[in-house]
Amino acid sequence: MPPAFEIEAMKVEDVAAVTSIEGPTQMTEASLREEMLRPWSRLWIAREKDAGVVAFAVAWHVADELHVLNIATRADRRRLGIGRALMNAVLGYARQRGVRHLLLEVRRSNRAAMTLYRAVGFFAMGVRPRYYADDEDAVEMVLTLDPETGDIVPHADEVRLDS
């Protein structure tokens, strides 16, 4: 049975636990504290009763767009549905606030994350060559919401990712 967890807004006292979660773009305590001060930043955590903070998401909400900057799940809690639940919470936030587009970048090699994002409704829109510090490409992904209904507008990938 998957662990019970709650998704909630990140608080300052969660910073150390969040920065201990290893992910593709590890955040420092200082950068996370700065992020929390930005009026356009939105930060969520997934917390298990006995395990504490097990996942987090950071996004920027500007106008009718939500740019997901970072989402990561603690290594010992991956593949339990926590990342998907966190993405669904981000999507719920977007729907409640009239967001039209959710955007993110993901490493081309991170097939597990791309599978999750596609399952939620994202499509690959483009590739940013050598985007990351180690020169790996980033895949730009987008999810579009219908402005009237909040439903996800299905869309096929616009770029091939098999190379």
Backbone as JSON, one array per atom type, in Angstrom:
{
  "sequence": "MPPAFEIEAMKVEDVAAVTSIEGPTQMTEASLREEMLRPWSRLWIAREKDAGVVAFAVAWHVADELHVLNIATRADRRRLGIGRALMNAVLGYARQRGVRHLLLEVRRSNRAAMTLYRAVGFFAMGVRPRYYADDEDAVEMVLTLDPETGDIVPHADEVRLDS",
  "N": [[0.85, -1.19, 0.0], [0.58, 2.21, -0.89], [2.35, 4.94, 0.72], [0.78, 7.2, 3.06], [0.32, 10.59, 2.47], [0.45, 14.18, 2.61], [-0.21, 17.07, 0.67], [1.01, 20.29, 0.73], [1.47, 23.87, 1.21], [4.82, 25.01, 1.04], [6.82, 25.75, 3.88], [9.02, 27.92, 5.75], [10.31, 26.39, 7.69], [10.52, 23.97, 6.38], [12.63, 24.06, 4.66], [15.29, 22.94, 5.03], [14.77, 20.17, 4.89], [13.73, 19.99, 2.3], [15.92, 20.79, 0.72], [17.54, 18.64, 1.12], [16.62, 16.7, -0.52], [17.58, 14.97, -3.24], [17.9, 15.88, -6.6], [17.55, 16.56, -10.15], [18.22, 19.27, -10.37], [19.54, 20.43, -7.85], [18.64, 22.38, -5.08], [19.93, 25.01, -3.04], [19.85, 25.92, 0.47], [19.92, 28.69, 0.74], [19.17, 29.6, -1.86], [16.63, 28.55, -2.02], [15.32, 29.84, 0.1], [15.42, 32.46, -0.9], [13.8, 32.1, -3.12], [11.35, 31.66, -1.89], [10.67, 34.21, -1.12], [9.95, 35.58, -3.36], [7.25, 37.16, -4.95], [5.88, 35.92, -7.03], [6.46, 33.27, -6.89], [5.56, 29.9, -6.27], [5.34, 27.31, -4.0], [5.34, 23.93, -3.1], [5.03, 21.08, -0.93], [5.24, 17.52, -0.36], [4.29, 15.67, 2.33], [4.96, 13.0, 4.44], [3.55, 11.3, 7.2], [5.29, 9.82, 8.97], [7.74, 10.04, 7.69], [8.38, 12.62, 7.04], [9.15, 15.45, 4.92], [8.88, 14.48, 1.64], [8.82, 15.1, -1.02], [8.87, 17.82, -3.41], [7.76, 20.84, -5.09], [8.44, 23.6, -7.19], [7.32, 26.58, -8.59], [6.74, 29.27, -10.92], [4.32, 31.74, -11.06], [3.12, 33.73, -13.42], [1.17, 36.1, -14.88], [-0.94, 34.47, -17.09], [0.42, 32.09, -17.03], [2.11, 29.24, -15.72], [5.16, 28.33, -14.67], [6.87, 25.52, -14.16], [9.54, 25.05, -12.2], [11.04, 23.25, -10.7], [10.77, 19.96, -9.6], [10.82, 17.3, -7.43], [11.3, 14.08, -5.98], [12.04, 12.33, -3.01], [14.6, 9.87, -3.1], [14.05, 7.33, -1.92], [11.33, 7.26, -2.02], [10.36, 7.3, -4.54], [8.37, 6.43, -7.43], [5.97, 5.83, -6.24], [3.71, 7.25, -6.66], [3.73, 9.77, -5.6], [5.01, 11.97, -6.84], [3.32, 12.28, -9.04], [0.93, 12.95, -7.74], [1.71, 15.36, -6.63], [2.16, 16.86, -8.98], [-0.48, 16.87, -9.88], [-1.62, 18.45, -7.9], [-0.36, 20.89, -8.43], [-1.45, 21.33, -10.95], [-4.14, 21.57, -10.19], [-4.01, 23.96, -8.72], [-3.36, 25.67, -10.85], [-5.67, 25.49, -12.46], [-7.61, 26.6, -10.74], [-6.86, 29.24, -10.75], [-7.04, 30.27, -13.28], [-4.97, 29.76, -15.09], [-3.46, 29.4, -18.25], [-1.37, 28.11, -19.55], [0.99, 25.66, -18.66], [4.38, 25.32, -18.12], [7.57, 23.71, -18.55], [10.98, 22.58, -18.22], [12.88, 19.72, -18.94], [15.44, 17.32, -18.42], [16.77, 15.75, -21.3], [17.51, 13.1, -20.97], [15.95, 12.21, -18.89], [13.78, 10.13, -18.81], [11.83, 8.97, -17.14], [10.67, 11.17, -15.82], [9.65, 12.57, -18.04], [7.75, 10.72, -18.9], [5.95, 10.8, -16.75], [5.14, 13.54, -16.92], [3.92, 13.55, -19.45], [1.82, 11.8, -18.92], [0.26, 13.34, -17.27], [-0.5, 15.33, -19.03], [1.19, 16.99, -20.5], [3.03, 18.05, -23.43], [5.81, 17.66, -25.7], [7.4, 20.5, -26.75], [9.7, 21.73, -27.7], [13.32, 21.75, -28.01], [16.05, 22.64, -26.05], [19.2, 23.07, -26.82], [22.1, 21.94, -25.08], [21.4, 23.04, -22.57], [21.66, 22.63, -19.8], [24.16, 22.85, -17.16], [26.0, 20.8, -17.51], [25.96, 20.46, -20.19], [23.85, 18.96, -21.2], [20.9, 18.53, -23.17], [17.75, 20.27, -22.85], [14.36, 19.38, -22.75], [11.61, 21.14, -23.75], [8.49, 21.37, -22.33], [4.92, 21.58, -22.48], [1.71, 22.24, -21.14], [-1.58, 22.81, -21.94], [-4.43, 24.57, -20.88], [-7.94, 24.71, -21.29], [-9.49, 27.83, -21.51], [-12.14, 28.26, -20.78], [-13.23, 25.91, -19.6], [-11.2, 24.74, -18.11], [-10.23, 22.32, -18.74], [-7.75, 19.98, -19.87], [-6.1, 20.58, -22.88], [-5.6, 18.39, -25.35], [-2.55, 17.56, -27.06], [-0.25, 16.74, -29.56], [3.24, 15.77, -29.48], [5.56, 18.22, -30.61], [8.12, 17.99, -31.4], [10.65, 15.57, -32.23], [11.99, 13.15, -30.08], [13.69, 11.04, -30.06], [16.36, 11.09, -30.77]],
  "CA": [[0.0, 0.0, 0.0], [1.39, 3.44, -0.93], [2.34, 5.71, 1.96], [-0.14, 8.33, 3.15], [1.03, 11.85, 2.49], [-0.35, 15.37, 2.36], [0.46, 18.11, -0.11], [0.73, 21.58, 1.36], [2.41, 24.94, 0.88], [6.1, 24.92, 1.72], [7.08, 26.74, 4.92], [10.45, 28.13, 6.0], [10.85, 25.26, 8.47], [10.69, 22.82, 5.5], [13.74, 24.32, 3.74], [16.39, 21.97, 5.17], [14.31, 18.88, 4.38], [13.6, 20.09, 0.85], [17.24, 20.83, 0.08], [18.19, 17.33, 1.24], [16.1, 15.84, -1.58], [18.44, 15.06, -4.42], [17.19, 15.93, -7.85], [18.35, 17.01, -11.27], [18.72, 20.62, -10.08], [19.53, 20.56, -6.4], [18.56, 23.76, -4.6], [20.57, 25.27, -1.76], [18.95, 26.57, 1.41], [19.87, 30.13, 0.43], [18.38, 29.84, -3.07], [15.23, 28.23, -1.73], [14.79, 30.95, 0.91], [15.2, 33.57, -1.83], [12.64, 31.73, -3.93], [10.15, 31.81, -1.07], [10.39, 35.64, -0.98], [9.45, 36.13, -4.63], [5.78, 37.14, -4.93], [5.34, 35.07, -8.09], [6.84, 31.87, -6.63], [4.63, 28.99, -5.59], [6.13, 26.17, -3.55], [4.56, 22.89, -2.43], [5.73, 19.88, -0.47], [4.49, 16.34, 0.02], [4.78, 15.27, 3.64], [4.47, 11.76, 5.03], [3.47, 11.41, 8.66], [6.47, 9.29, 9.65], [8.97, 10.26, 6.93], [8.6, 14.04, 6.81], [9.04, 15.95, 3.55], [9.36, 13.45, 0.71], [8.84, 15.64, -2.38], [8.56, 19.24, -3.47], [7.63, 21.48, -6.39], [8.61, 25.06, -7.21], [6.82, 27.12, -9.85], [6.51, 30.7, -11.01], [3.03, 32.1, -11.64], [3.18, 35.05, -14.02], [0.03, 36.3, -15.78], [-1.72, 33.24, -17.24], [1.34, 30.97, -17.18], [2.77, 28.67, -14.54], [6.4, 27.69, -15.12], [7.35, 24.58, -13.15], [11.0, 25.14, -12.2], [11.68, 22.13, -10.05], [9.93, 18.98, -8.92], [11.68, 16.15, -7.09], [10.84, 13.17, -4.93], [13.15, 11.67, -2.33], [14.94, 8.63, -3.79], [13.4, 6.17, -1.32], [9.88, 7.39, -2.16], [10.0, 7.39, -5.96], [7.52, 5.4, -8.05], [4.85, 5.53, -5.34], [2.6, 8.13, -7.0], [3.83, 11.05, -4.9], [5.3, 12.98, -7.85], [2.1, 12.51, -9.82], [-0.01, 13.69, -6.88], [2.22, 16.73, -6.54], [1.84, 17.51, -10.26], [-1.92, 17.1, -9.91], [-1.89, 19.6, -7.03], [0.07, 22.06, -9.2], [-2.47, 21.5, -11.97], [-5.33, 22.09, -9.51], [-3.74, 25.38, -8.47], [-3.44, 26.36, -12.14], [-7.09, 25.57, -12.87], [-8.32, 27.53, -9.85], [-6.42, 30.62, -10.96], [-7.17, 30.66, -14.68], [-3.73, 29.6, -15.85], [-3.7, 28.83, -19.59], [-0.25, 27.27, -19.97], [2.01, 25.23, -17.72], [5.62, 25.11, -18.87], [8.7, 23.18, -17.8], [12.09, 21.98, -18.95], [13.32, 18.46, -18.35], [16.6, 16.75, -19.11], [16.43, 14.8, -22.36], [17.76, 11.74, -20.48], [15.06, 11.88, -17.78], [12.6, 9.49, -19.41], [10.8, 8.75, -16.12], [9.96, 12.44, -15.62], [8.85, 12.86, -19.25], [6.59, 9.83, -18.87], [5.02, 11.4, -15.78], [4.58, 14.78, -17.46], [2.99, 13.2, -20.53], [0.63, 11.19, -18.32], [-0.54, 14.44, -16.72], [-1.06, 16.08, -20.15], [2.19, 17.82, -21.17], [3.61, 17.6, -24.7], [7.13, 18.23, -25.99], [7.26, 21.62, -27.68], [10.98, 22.1, -28.29], [14.54, 21.29, -27.35], [17.06, 23.68, -25.82], [20.5, 22.37, -26.83], [23.12, 22.25, -24.06], [20.73, 23.93, -21.62], [22.16, 22.42, -18.44], [25.59, 23.13, -16.94], [26.8, 19.68, -18.03], [25.71, 20.49, -21.63], [22.73, 18.13, -21.63], [19.75, 19.24, -23.72], [16.49, 20.31, -22.12], [13.14, 19.27, -23.53], [10.59, 22.08, -23.3], [7.17, 20.73, -22.34], [3.82, 22.51, -22.25], [0.36, 21.74, -20.94], [-2.51, 23.9, -22.2], [-5.76, 24.42, -20.28], [-9.01, 25.46, -21.94], [-9.82, 28.96, -20.62], [-13.54, 28.2, -20.35], [-13.54, 24.74, -18.78], [-10.07, 24.28, -17.32], [-9.83, 20.99, -19.21], [-6.48, 19.89, -20.6], [-6.24, 20.53, -24.33], [-4.62, 17.4, -25.83], [-1.67, 18.03, -28.12], [0.86, 15.82, -29.87], [4.59, 16.35, -29.43], [5.95, 19.01, -31.76], [9.5, 17.63, -31.74], [11.03, 14.17, -32.01], [12.93, 13.05, -28.95], [14.41, 9.76, -30.12], [17.77, 11.21, -31.17]],
  "C": [[0.89, 1.25, 0.0], [1.3, 4.2, 0.38], [1.31, 6.84, 1.91], [0.68, 9.6, 3.26], [0.03, 12.97, 2.23], [0.47, 16.35, 1.55], [0.02, 19.44, 0.46], [1.74, 22.61, 0.89], [3.68, 24.76, 1.69], [6.22, 26.07, 2.73], [8.6, 26.85, 5.13], [11.05, 26.95, 6.76], [11.03, 23.99, 7.63], [11.96, 22.91, 4.64], [14.84, 23.27, 3.84], [15.99, 20.61, 4.61], [14.2, 18.89, 2.86], [14.96, 20.06, 0.19], [18.0, 19.51, 0.23], [17.69, 16.35, 0.19], [16.95, 16.04, -2.82], [17.59, 15.01, -5.67], [18.09, 16.44, -8.94], [18.93, 18.41, -11.07], [18.57, 20.86, -8.59], [19.52, 22.03, -6.0], [19.29, 23.88, -3.27], [19.55, 25.91, -0.83], [18.81, 28.05, 1.09], [19.0, 30.4, -0.8], [16.9, 29.54, -2.83], [14.58, 29.32, -0.87], [14.53, 32.19, 0.05], [13.95, 33.32, -2.66], [11.34, 31.96, -3.17], [9.74, 33.28, -0.92], [9.81, 36.26, -2.25], [7.92, 36.05, -4.66], [5.16, 36.24, -5.99], [5.67, 33.59, -7.9], [5.72, 31.14, -5.89], [5.43, 27.74, -5.25], [5.25, 25.21, -2.77], [5.48, 21.78, -1.95], [4.73, 18.74, -0.32], [5.12, 15.85, 1.31], [4.12, 13.97, 4.07], [4.5, 11.9, 6.55], [4.76, 10.97, 9.34], [7.79, 9.58, 8.95], [9.27, 11.73, 6.67], [8.41, 14.44, 5.36], [9.66, 14.93, 2.6], [9.4, 13.93, -0.74], [8.52, 17.13, -2.32], [8.41, 19.69, -4.91], [7.79, 22.98, -6.21], [8.15, 25.54, -8.57], [6.73, 28.63, -9.76], [5.18, 30.94, -11.69], [3.11, 33.55, -12.11], [2.07, 35.13, -15.07], [-0.76, 34.99, -15.88], [-0.84, 32.02, -17.49], [1.89, 30.53, -15.83], [3.97, 27.88, -15.05], [6.91, 26.82, -13.97], [8.88, 24.54, -13.25], [11.66, 23.89, -11.68], [10.62, 21.25, -9.42], [10.82, 17.77, -8.66], [11.05, 15.37, -5.95], [12.06, 12.5, -4.32], [13.36, 10.27, -2.94], [14.2, 7.42, -3.23], [11.88, 6.21, -1.42], [9.43, 7.52, -3.62], [9.17, 6.19, -6.39], [6.4, 4.93, -7.12], [3.65, 6.43, -5.6], [2.67, 9.5, -6.35], [4.1, 12.18, -5.9], [4.08, 13.31, -8.68], [1.08, 13.3, -9.01], [0.42, 15.15, -6.74], [1.93, 17.49, -7.83], [0.34, 17.79, -10.37], [-2.31, 18.28, -9.02], [-1.5, 20.9, -7.73], [-0.97, 22.36, -10.28], [-3.76, 22.04, -11.37], [-5.19, 23.57, -9.19], [-3.93, 26.18, -9.76], [-4.9, 26.53, -12.59], [-7.85, 26.59, -12.04], [-8.0, 28.98, -10.15], [-6.4, 31.04, -12.42], [-5.89, 30.6, -15.49], [-4.07, 28.92, -17.17], [-2.62, 27.85, -19.99], [0.63, 26.92, -18.77], [3.23, 24.85, -18.55], [6.66, 24.48, -17.97], [9.78, 22.74, -18.76], [12.5, 20.73, -18.2], [14.51, 17.95, -19.14], [16.14, 15.71, -20.13], [16.57, 13.36, -21.87], [16.77, 11.3, -19.39], [13.73, 11.35, -18.3], [11.47, 9.29, -18.39], [9.99, 10.03, -15.9], [9.1, 12.77, -16.84], [7.62, 11.97, -19.32], [5.53, 10.36, -17.91], [4.35, 12.63, -16.36], [3.6, 14.51, -18.59], [1.7, 12.61, -19.97], [-0.3, 12.24, -17.74], [-1.16, 15.27, -17.85], [-0.09, 16.99, -20.88], [2.57, 17.21, -22.52], [4.95, 18.29, -24.9], [6.98, 19.28, -27.08], [8.58, 21.96, -28.37], [12.12, 21.5, -27.51], [15.48, 22.48, -27.23], [18.42, 22.97, -25.76], [21.42, 22.89, -25.72], [22.61, 23.22, -22.99], [21.32, 23.84, -20.22], [23.67, 22.61, -18.36], [26.49, 22.02, -17.48], [26.59, 19.48, -19.53], [24.61, 19.54, -22.1], [21.6, 19.02, -22.15], [18.58, 19.23, -22.75], [15.35, 20.15, -23.12], [12.14, 20.24, -22.92], [9.24, 21.39, -23.43], [6.12, 21.74, -21.92], [2.54, 21.71, -22.01], [-0.56, 22.94, -21.11], [-3.87, 23.57, -21.57], [-6.76, 25.27, -21.06], [-9.44, 26.59, -21.02], [-11.25, 28.93, -20.09], [-13.78, 27.1, -19.33], [-12.43, 24.33, -17.82], [-9.59, 22.89, -17.71], [-8.49, 21.07, -19.93], [-6.78, 19.78, -22.08], [-5.18, 19.55, -24.85], [-3.82, 17.95, -27.0], [-0.55, 17.03, -28.3], [2.18, 16.55, -29.72], [4.86, 17.11, -30.72], [7.38, 18.74, -32.2], [9.71, 16.14, -31.49], [12.1, 14.12, -30.94], [13.77, 11.78, -29.0], [15.87, 9.89, -30.55], [18.61, 11.74, -30.03]]
}
